[in-house]
């Protein structure tokens, strides 16, 4: 269950974010290990291009660490695009 939007999320042990709202939870030190003690909510803050993939960058609301997660096939395309547009607008405003 997504702690941000309440969506029921099924995973494979490596699933690290909600496909609806893109929020995650800080549970891993290494992908899939579930050894992180922070357990803070990970806010999606931007989208980056990495070779052929797009990556969601999450920032932990507790400890401020940033982690990269590949955009998945089940992720809401509209939410990914909205996040990318919001970041581009924020960067544009900061440059003025």
C-alpha positions in Angstrom: 0.0 0.0 0.0 1.4 3.4 -1.0 1.8 5.5 2.1 1.4 8.7 0.0 -1.7 8.1 -2.1 -3.1 4.8 -0.7 -2.8 2.9 -4.0 -2.3 -0.9 -3.6 1.1 -1.6 -5.0 2.3 -5.1 -5.9 6.0 -5.7 -6.3 8.8 -8.2 -6.9 11.0 -7.4 -4.0 12.8 -4.7 -6.0 9.7 -2.5 -6.6 10.7 0.9 -5.1 8.0 3.4 -5.9 4.2 3.7 -6.5 3.3 3.6 -10.2 0.5 6.1 -9.6 2.1 9.0 -7.6 5.8 7.9 -8.0 6.5 8.3 -4.2 8.8 5.7 -2.6 10.0 4.8 0.8 13.6 4.8 2.0 13.9 1.0 2.8 17.1 -0.1 0.9 20.8 0.5 1.3 21.4 -1.5 -1.9 18.5 -2.3 -4.3 16.3 -5.0 -2.7 18.1 -5.4 0.6 15.4 -3.8 2.8 18.2 -2.9 5.4 17.7 0.9 5.6 16.5 2.0 9.1 15.5 5.5 8.0 12.1 4.5 6.5 11.4 8.1 5.4 9.1 8.9 2.6 10.9 9.5 -0.7 9.5 12.4 -2.7 9.9 12.3 -6.5 11.7 15.6 -7.2 12.8 15.3 -10.9 13.2 13.1 -13.9 16.6 12.7 -15.7 17.6 11.0 -18.9 20.3 8.2 -18.5 21.3 6.7 -21.9 18.1 5.1 -23.1 16.2 5.2 -19.8 14.5 7.9 -17.8 15.2 8.0 -14.1 13.0 9.3 -11.3 15.1 11.1 -8.6 13.7 10.7 -5.1 14.7 12.7 -2.1 14.1 11.3 1.4 12.0 13.6 3.5 13.8 12.4 6.7 17.5 12.3 5.8 17.6 14.1 2.4 19.5 11.4 0.6 18.7 11.2 -3.2 18.3 7.9 -5.0 17.7 7.2 -8.7 15.0 4.7 -9.9 14.3 3.7 -13.4 10.9 4.7 -14.8 9.0 1.4 -15.1 6.4 0.3 -17.7 3.6 0.4 -15.1 4.4 4.0 -14.1 1.9 6.6 -14.9 3.2 8.4 -18.0 1.1 11.5 -17.1 2.7 11.7 -13.7 6.2 11.3 -15.0 5.6 14.0 -17.6 4.1 16.3 -15.0 7.1 15.8 -12.7 9.5 16.6 -15.6 7.6 19.7 -16.5 7.4 20.9 -12.8 11.2 20.5 -12.4 11.8 22.3 -15.7 9.6 25.2 -14.5 11.4 25.3 -11.1 14.8 25.4 -12.8 13.6 28.1 -15.2 12.3 30.3 -12.3 15.6 29.8 -10.3 17.6 31.1 -13.3 15.7 34.4 -13.5 
